[in-house]
Amino acid sequence: MHIKHRQQNIRMDESQSIFGRTFSTFFSENRTHLTTMFYNDQPPDGHDVPSSYAHAKGMIVADQHQGFWLIHTVPKFMPADNKYSYPATGGRYGQVALCISLSSSELAKVVNENFLLSRPFVYHMHIDSATEGTDLGKALVELEQHKWIKSKNYTQLNLKSMEGESFQSFYKNPSYHVDLYAKIVAKLLGTSLRVETWRHNPGNPLESECTNKNAEVENVKKIQVKFIDSDLQGNFSYYDDHSKWAITRDHTHDLVCIGDINRVESQFHRGGGTTCLTIANVWNNFNSFIEAIERCPDDIVENTTKSSHWWELIIEKTRAYFNRVRNQVI
């Protein structure tokens, strides 16, 4: 699979946008024959969701045979009414999404193992009669009835898309008070990660986790964006990025994860997770977004992005120059 990031010339609030096209079936005459479930910790109606629910956003749309699972980070997206819409607030900060086409049986696994454990806030659900007797239909009923899993701390779920691509989900129980990335994902995979999340106060943002040398977690500090078909480019701080993604620090693993949870202490008690794929080209694209990193002491230059390394050298030389000038003046 070869993927490149392209600039979309259509606004996200238009029906021909990538989200609009994805949900075209949901807004068609066949809508009543679909099974649909929308969840969001910041639902479209704007009411406050208790923190006992997962910090997670997404949708499932399916018939009795197959459908898709969309993971996203956009607050107040999407109302389950009769017309596609995208919230104006979704354009202020960076966002990310992952859409996976899955069979009905794989979607049932997502609900049974990820959602019954993490407890997402469901603001819309419709189970079509043709799906009621399937594993997916039964799983959604249990989700609707809050039949939560209490016996497990986390799940590590393997999934196979309709096109045969492998995915791996890591979801945590809200009662398991740990950092998802350091204590579950990096630890289970046995590899170090670079993670971009919404690290704002209040919430006590976490510093890079450098104690486990085989599974460190470094925070991304600055993002750069370029497109192959446009001169538009720019950079911005993690503070202006609401997306939640992670990549392996080591290129040999080529793992990219998209998910729900932020690296802040206040989310230790929230359910949620991340879903990962291993495709070199996707890793290359996400790695190219990284301009600056809160690096662990043992992170060697070869593991940094070229741009972040050169920027750090420039900053160091500039600081040294002004120190020399100041000393001469004194």
KELUM-671842 format. One line per 2 residues: their letters; for each residue x, y, z of N, C-alpha, C. Coordinates in steps of 0.05 Angstrom, whole numbers. Layout:
a = X,Y,Z,X,Y,Z,X,Y,Z ~ ... $
***
This chain:
mh = 17,-24,0,0,0,0,18,25,0 ~ 13,43,-19,29,67,-21,11,91,-17 $
ik = 17,106,4,-1,128,12,15,154,14 ~ 4,175,3,16,202,5,-5,221,15 $
hr = 4,241,31,-14,261,41,-19,283,20 ~ -44,287,13,-51,307,-7,-69,328,6 $
qq = -67,352,-3,-84,373,6,-112,370,-6 ~ -132,370,10,-160,368,0,-169,396,-7 $
ni = -180,399,-31,-189,425,-40,-218,430,-33 ~ -230,412,-18,-258,414,-10,-259,418,21 $
rm = -274,437,30,-277,442,58,-289,418,73 ~ -281,414,98,-290,391,113,-320,392,118 $
de = -332,416,117,-361,418,122,-378,413,97 ~ -365,407,75,-380,401,50,-385,371,47 $
sq = -407,365,34,-415,337,31,-396,321,14 ~ -380,334,-3,-361,320,-20,-333,317,-6 $
si = -331,326,19,-306,322,33,-302,292,39 ~ -279,285,48,-273,257,53,-292,245,74 $
fg = -299,260,95,-319,251,114,-347,250,102 ~ -353,270,87,-380,271,74,-385,248,56 $
rt = -365,240,40,-367,217,22,-368,191,38 ~ -353,190,59,-353,166,76,-381,160,87 $
fs = -395,181,94,-422,178,106,-445,182,87 ~ -439,181,61,-460,185,41,-482,164,43 $
tf = -475,139,49,-495,118,52,-512,123,76 ~ -501,133,97,-516,139,121,-537,160,116 $
fs = -532,179,98,-551,200,92,-568,194,67 ~ -568,169,58,-584,161,35,-610,148,44 $
en = -626,139,24,-651,126,30,-647,99,43 ~ -623,87,41,-618,61,53,-611,63,83 $
rt = -612,87,94,-603,91,121,-617,72,141 ~ -643,68,138,-658,52,157,-650,22,156 $
hl = -636,14,135,-627,-13,132,-598,-17,142 ~ -587,4,154,-560,2,165,-560,0,195 $
tt = -540,-12,206,-536,-12,235,-515,9,241 ~ -521,28,258,-503,51,263,-500,56,293 $
mf = -476,64,300,-470,70,328,-449,93,328 ~ -456,115,340,-438,138,343,-431,143,372 $
yn = -406,148,377,-397,154,405,-378,177,405 ~ -380,193,427,-363,217,429,-364,227,458 $
dq = -341,232,470,-340,243,497,-348,272,497 ~ -350,285,474,-360,312,471,-381,311,448 $
pp = -405,301,455,-426,297,434,-436,323,421 ~ -449,320,398,-458,344,383,-477,362,398 $
dg = -493,351,417,-512,368,431,-498,385,453 ~ -472,380,457,-457,398,475,-459,392,505 $
hd = -474,371,513,-477,367,541,-452,353,552 ~ -447,357,578,-423,346,591,-426,316,595 $
vp = -406,301,588,-406,272,592,-389,265,617 ~ -399,249,635,-383,242,659,-357,229,652 $
ss = -337,233,668,-310,222,662,-309,192,666 ~ -331,180,676,-332,151,678,-333,138,650 $
ya = -341,153,630,-341,143,602,-314,147,590 ~ -309,133,568,-283,134,554,-278,161,542 $
ha = -253,168,541,-245,191,525,-240,181,497 ~ -262,180,481,-261,166,455,-282,177,437 $
kg = -276,178,411,-295,188,391,-294,170,366 ~ -318,164,355,-318,148,331,-346,139,323 $
mi = -347,122,303,-372,112,292,-368,84,281 ~ -390,69,281,-392,44,266,-416,46,248 $
va = -413,40,223,-435,38,204,-432,12,189 ~ -454,-4,188,-451,-31,177,-478,-42,168 $
dq = -478,-62,150,-501,-79,145,-495,-105,159 ~ -510,-126,151,-506,-152,166,-480,-166,158 $
hq = -467,-156,136,-443,-169,126,-417,-154,132 ~ -417,-128,128,-393,-112,131,-399,-83,136 $
gf = -379,-68,143,-382,-40,148,-356,-26,153 ~ -356,-4,168,-331,9,175,-331,19,203 $
wl = -307,22,214,-303,34,240,-286,59,236 ~ -297,82,243,-282,107,241,-274,116,268 $
ih = -248,119,272,-237,131,296,-229,159,290 ~ -237,178,306,-230,206,301,-226,222,327 $
tv = -218,247,325,-212,263,348,-228,289,349 ~ -249,291,333,-264,316,329,-287,319,350 $
pk = -285,338,368,-308,342,386,-333,351,371 ~ -356,341,380,-382,348,370,-388,338,341 $
fm = -371,319,332,-376,307,306,-386,279,310 ~ -408,271,298,-425,283,278,-454,280,287 $
pa = -471,300,283,-499,296,290,-512,274,273 ~ -529,259,285,-542,237,271,-569,246,260 $
dn = -569,268,246,-594,278,234,-594,271,204 ~ -608,286,188,-612,278,160,-593,291,140 $
ky = -573,306,150,-555,319,132,-527,320,144 ~ -507,316,127,-479,316,136,-472,344,146 $
sy = -457,345,167,-446,370,177,-420,365,192 ~ -404,386,193,-378,385,207,-377,409,225 $
pa = -370,406,251,-371,429,269,-349,450,263 ~ -357,475,266,-337,497,261,-313,494,280 $
tg = -319,484,304,-297,481,324,-276,460,315 ~ -284,443,296,-265,423,286,-244,433,268 $
gr = -245,459,261,-225,470,243,-204,487,257 ~ -207,490,283,-188,507,298,-162,494,304 $
yg = -163,468,311,-139,454,318,-135,430,299 ~ -111,419,299,-105,395,283,-122,371,293 $
qv = -131,354,275,-147,331,281,-136,307,265 ~ -144,283,272,-136,259,257,-158,239,258 $
al = -158,221,238,-179,200,236,-167,176,223 ~ -179,153,229,-172,127,217,-198,113,211 $
ci = -202,105,186,-226,91,178,-218,63,168 ~ -230,42,179,-223,14,173,-248,0,163 $
sl = -247,-12,140,-269,-29,130,-266,-56,142 ~ -287,-66,156,-286,-91,170,-310,-108,165 $
ss = -308,-134,167,-331,-152,166,-348,-148,191 ~ -372,-157,189,-390,-155,212,-379,-169,237 $
se = -366,-192,232,-355,-207,255,-331,-193,267 ~ -315,-179,251,-293,-163,262,-303,-139,277 $
la = -324,-126,267,-336,-104,281,-347,-113,308 ~ -358,-137,309,-368,-148,335,-345,-151,355 $
kv = -321,-159,345,-298,-161,363,-290,-133,374 ~ -292,-113,357,-286,-85,366,-304,-77,389 $
vn = -330,-83,386,-350,-76,407,-345,-93,432 ~ -343,-119,428,-341,-137,451,-315,-133,467 $
en = -293,-129,453,-267,-128,467,-257,-100,473 ~ -262,-81,455,-253,-54,460,-273,-37,475 $
fl = -298,-37,465,-317,-18,475,-329,-26,502 ~ -335,-52,505,-346,-61,531,-325,-58,553 $
ls = -300,-57,546,-279,-52,565,-275,-22,571 ~ -274,-6,550,-267,22,553,-291,41,559 $
rp = -315,33,552,-340,47,560,-344,74,545 ~ -346,74,519,-351,99,504,-379,110,510 $
fv = -382,136,507,-409,148,510,-423,147,483 ~ -444,131,481,-459,127,456,-482,147,456 $
yh = -482,164,435,-504,184,433,-523,178,410 ~ -517,157,395,-535,148,374,-531,118,369 $
mh = -553,103,367,-551,75,360,-576,66,346 ~ -573,52,324,-595,39,310,-586,12,301 $
id = -600,-9,309,-593,-36,301,-615,-46,281 ~ -607,-50,256,-625,-59,236,-634,-88,242 $
sa = -659,-94,233,-670,-121,239,-653,-143,228 ~ -640,-138,205,-623,-159,192,-598,-164,208 $
te = -590,-145,225,-566,-148,241,-571,-157,269 ~ -596,-156,278,-602,-162,306,-591,-189,316 $
gt = -594,-209,299,-586,-236,307,-556,-242,303 ~ -541,-224,292,-513,-228,287,-496,-222,312 $
dl = -471,-230,311,-453,-224,333,-451,-194,338 ~ -451,-178,316,-449,-149,318,-474,-139,332 $
gk = -498,-147,323,-522,-138,335,-524,-144,365 ~ -516,-169,373,-516,-177,401,-496,-160,417 $
al = -473,-155,405,-453,-139,419,-462,-111,424 ~ -476,-99,404,-485,-72,407,-507,-70,429 $
ve = -524,-91,431,-544,-91,452,-531,-91,479 ~ -509,-107,482,-495,-107,508,-482,-80,514 $
le = -472,-67,492,-461,-40,496,-483,-20,505 ~ -506,-22,492,-528,-4,499,-537,-9,528 $
qh = -535,-33,537,-544,-40,564,-521,-37,585 ~ -499,-27,576,-476,-21,594,-466,-47,608 $
kw = -464,-68,594,-454,-93,606,-424,-93,604 ~ -412,-76,620,-383,-71,619,-366,-94,628 $
ik = -343,-97,616,-323,-117,625,-308,-105,648 ~ -307,-118,670,-293,-108,694,-269,-125,702 $
sk = -266,-148,689,-246,-167,697,-219,-164,684 ~ -217,-145,665,-192,-141,650,-182,-113,652 $
ny = -156,-109,653,-145,-82,654,-143,-70,626 ~ -136,-86,606,-132,-76,579,-137,-99,559 $
tq = -139,-92,534,-142,-112,513,-122,-106,491 ~ -112,-127,479,-94,-126,455,-108,-142,434 $
ln = -121,-128,415,-139,-142,396,-128,-140,368 ~ -126,-163,354,-117,-165,326,-141,-164,308 $
lk = -140,-147,288,-162,-144,269,-151,-147,240 ~ -169,-156,222,-162,-158,194,-183,-143,178 $
sm = -174,-124,162,-193,-108,146,-204,-124,123 ~ -223,-113,109,-235,-126,86,-215,-130,63 $
eg = -194,-114,63,-173,-116,42,-149,-132,52 ~ -152,-144,76,-131,-161,86,-109,-148,101 $
es = -111,-122,107,-91,-108,123,-95,-115,152 ~ -73,-118,166,-73,-125,195,-73,-99,212 $
fq = -89,-99,233,-90,-77,252,-88,-89,280 ~ -80,-73,299,-78,-81,326,-88,-59,344 $
sf = -108,-66,361,-119,-46,380,-109,-51,408 ~ -105,-29,422,-98,-29,450,-118,-11,465 $
yk = -134,-23,482,-154,-8,497,-152,-13,526 ~ -158,7,543,-156,4,571,-182,8,586 $
np = -184,-6,608,-206,-3,627,-202,23,642 ~ -224,39,647,-220,64,663,-210,59,691 $
sy = -213,35,701,-203,29,728,-173,23,729 ~ -161,21,705,-132,16,703,-118,42,699 $
hv = -108,54,721,-99,81,722,-70,84,713 ~ -65,82,687,-38,83,676,-39,100,650 $
dl = -15,107,641,-12,119,615,-14,98,593 ~ -33,100,575,-38,81,554,-12,75,538 $
ya = 2,95,531,25,92,512,49,79,525 ~ 56,88,550,80,77,563,75,50,576 $
ki = 53,47,589,48,23,605,33,1,591 ~ 22,7,567,8,-14,552,21,-18,525 $
va = 19,2,508,27,-1,480,57,-6,477 ~ 74,12,487,103,9,484,113,-16,499 $
kl = 101,-20,523,110,-43,539,103,-70,525 ~ 79,-72,514,71,-97,501,86,-102,475 $
lg = 91,-80,461,105,-83,435,136,-85,439 ~ 145,-76,462,174,-77,468,190,-59,450 $
ts = 179,-35,444,192,-16,427,186,13,436 ~ 202,32,430,198,59,438,180,74,418 $
lr = 165,93,429,145,108,413,151,138,413 ~ 141,151,393,138,181,393,109,186,391 $
ve = 99,203,409,70,206,412,62,236,410 ~ 42,241,394,30,268,392,2,267,403 $
tw = -3,282,425,-30,284,436,-35,312,447 ~ -59,317,455,-68,342,466,-59,344,496 $
rh = -36,356,501,-25,357,528,-29,385,540 ~ -53,389,550,-61,415,561,-66,413,590 $
np = -63,436,604,-73,438,631,-102,449,630 ~ -119,444,650,-113,426,673,-113,397,664 $
gn = -98,381,678,-96,353,670,-69,341,676 ~ -49,360,681,-22,351,687,-9,336,664 $
pl = -1,350,643,12,338,620,36,321,628 ~ 40,298,616,62,280,622,87,288,606 $
es = 110,285,619,135,288,605,141,262,590 ~ 161,263,573,170,239,560,178,218,581 $
ec = 171,193,575,176,171,594,202,157,585 ~ 223,160,601,250,150,593,261,129,611 $
tn = 245,118,630,256,99,650,260,71,639 ~ 243,63,620,245,36,608,260,39,581 $
kn = 285,32,581,302,37,557,292,22,532 ~ 278,0,536,268,-15,513,240,-6,504 $
ae = 228,11,519,201,20,512,196,49,522 ~ 212,67,511,210,95,519,187,108,503 $
ve = 176,129,514,155,144,501,163,174,501 ~ 167,185,477,176,212,474,153,229,463 $
nv = 149,253,475,129,271,466,138,286,441 ~ 120,289,422,124,307,399,119,335,408 $
kk = 137,354,402,133,382,411,124,400,389 ~ 131,394,364,124,411,342,118,396,317 $
iq = 98,405,302,89,391,277,95,409,253 ~ 103,396,231,106,409,206,89,395,185 $
vk = 76,410,168,57,398,149,65,407,121 ~ 68,388,102,73,394,74,56,375,58 $
fi = 49,383,33,33,367,15,48,363,-11 ~ 44,340,-24,59,336,-49,47,351,-73 $
ds = 23,361,-70,9,374,-92,3,403,-86 ~ 17,415,-67,12,443,-60,37,456,-48 $
dl = 39,482,-51,60,497,-38,54,504,-9 ~ 29,498,-1,20,505,26,36,488,46 $
qg = 47,500,66,61,486,87,62,503,111 ~ 68,491,134,69,507,158,77,489,181 $
nf = 80,501,205,86,486,228,71,498,252 ~ 67,481,272,53,490,296,60,473,319 $
sy = 55,484,343,62,470,368,41,448,373 ~ 50,428,389,31,407,399,8,420,413 $
yd = 11,444,424,-10,457,439,-33,465,421 ~ -29,466,395,-50,473,376,-59,448,360 $
dh = -52,425,370,-59,400,356,-75,382,373 ~ -100,377,365,-118,360,381,-117,331,373 $
sk = -100,324,353,-98,297,344,-84,280,364 ~ -87,253,362,-75,234,380,-64,211,363 $
wa = -38,211,359,-25,190,344,2,184,354 ~ 12,160,347,38,152,356,52,136,334 $
it = 78,137,333,94,121,315,117,108,330 ~ 126,86,320,150,74,332,174,92,326 $
rd = 192,94,346,216,110,341,235,97,322 ~ 235,70,323,253,55,305,239,49,279 $
ht = 251,58,257,239,55,230,234,25,223 ~ 249,7,235,246,-21,227,219,-33,235 $
hd = 205,-20,253,178,-30,261,156,-17,244 ~ 159,8,235,140,21,217,111,21,228 $
lv = 108,24,254,81,23,266,70,51,269 ~ 44,54,262,30,80,266,4,74,280 $
ci = -2,89,301,-26,85,318,-43,110,318 ~ -69,107,315,-88,129,316,-108,123,338 $
gd = -114,143,355,-132,136,377,-145,159,392 ~ -149,153,418,-167,168,435,-154,184,457 $
in = -134,172,470,-125,181,496,-102,201,493 ~ -103,222,511,-81,241,513,-61,233,534 $
rv = -37,243,531,-16,238,551,-18,259,573 ~ -39,257,589,-42,274,612,-51,257,636 $
es = -43,263,659,-48,247,683,-78,244,688 ~ -93,265,682,-122,264,687,-136,242,671 $
qf = -124,232,650,-136,211,634,-128,183,642 ~ -113,181,664,-107,154,674,-132,140,682 $
hr = -153,155,690,-177,142,699,-199,142,677 ~ -191,147,652,-210,145,630,-204,120,613 $
gg = -226,109,603,-223,87,583,-216,99,556 ~ -207,82,538,-200,91,511,-177,75,501 $
gt = -168,81,477,-146,65,466,-134,77,441 ~ -121,60,426,-108,67,401,-107,43,383 $
tc = -108,47,357,-108,25,338,-85,29,318 ~ -70,8,314,-44,11,300,-44,-6,274 $
lt = -28,4,255,-23,-10,230,7,-9,224 ~ 17,-28,209,45,-29,203,49,-27,173 $
ia = 53,-3,163,58,2,134,80,23,132 ~ 102,16,119,126,33,119,119,61,108 $
nv = 104,62,86,98,88,74,81,106,92 ~ 63,94,107,47,110,126,65,120,149 $
wn = 83,103,158,102,111,179,119,135,169 ~ 128,133,144,145,154,133,130,181,132 $
nf = 104,180,125,88,204,124,85,217,151 ~ 78,200,171,75,211,198,101,221,210 $
ns = 122,206,205,149,214,214,157,241,203 ~ 149,246,178,156,272,165,141,295,178 $
fi = 120,290,193,105,311,207,121,322,231 ~ 139,306,242,152,313,267,175,333,262 $
ea = 173,356,275,194,376,272,211,378,297 ~ 199,374,321,214,375,346,203,355,365 $
ie = 221,344,382,215,322,400,226,328,427 ~ 211,320,448,222,320,475,237,294,479 $
rc = 262,294,472,277,269,469,287,258,496 ~ 288,231,497,301,218,520,331,220,516 $
pd = 346,219,538,375,223,536,389,203,518 ~ 379,178,515,392,158,499,383,158,470 $
di = 365,177,462,355,178,435,377,189,417 ~ 389,172,401,411,181,384,401,196,360 $
ve = 420,211,347,413,229,325,400,214,303 ~ 408,189,297,397,174,275,367,169,278 $
nt = 357,170,303,329,165,308,312,190,308 ~ 325,213,304,310,238,303,303,244,274 $
tk = 283,261,270,278,271,243,300,290,236 ~ 306,292,210,327,310,201,322,339,208 $
ss = 297,347,204,290,375,210,292,382,239 ~ 283,364,257,285,370,285,314,371,294 $
hw = 331,354,283,359,354,290,372,380,281 ~ 367,389,256,379,414,247,369,438,262 $
we = 343,438,269,333,461,284,346,462,312 ~ 350,439,324,363,439,350,392,449,348 $
li = 406,442,327,433,452,323,433,482,320 ~ 414,492,304,413,521,299,408,536,325 $
ie = 389,525,341,382,538,366,406,538,385 ~ 421,515,386,444,513,403,466,533,395 $
kt = 471,535,368,492,553,358,484,582,363 ~ 458,588,360,448,616,365,451,623,394 $
ra = 444,604,411,447,609,440,476,614,447 ~ 494,597,436,523,600,442,533,627,432 $
yf = 524,636,408,532,662,397,525,685,416 ~ 499,685,425,490,707,442,504,706,469 $
nr = 511,682,478,526,680,504,554,692,501 ~ 567,687,477,593,699,472,591,729,471 $
vr = 571,740,457,567,769,455,562,781,482 ~ 546,768,498,540,778,525,565,779,542 $
nq = 581,758,540,606,757,556,625,779,548 ~ 626,785,521,644,806,511,635,833,522 $
vi = 609,837,522,598,863,532,604,867,561 ~ 601,845,576,606,846,605,636,850,610 $
***
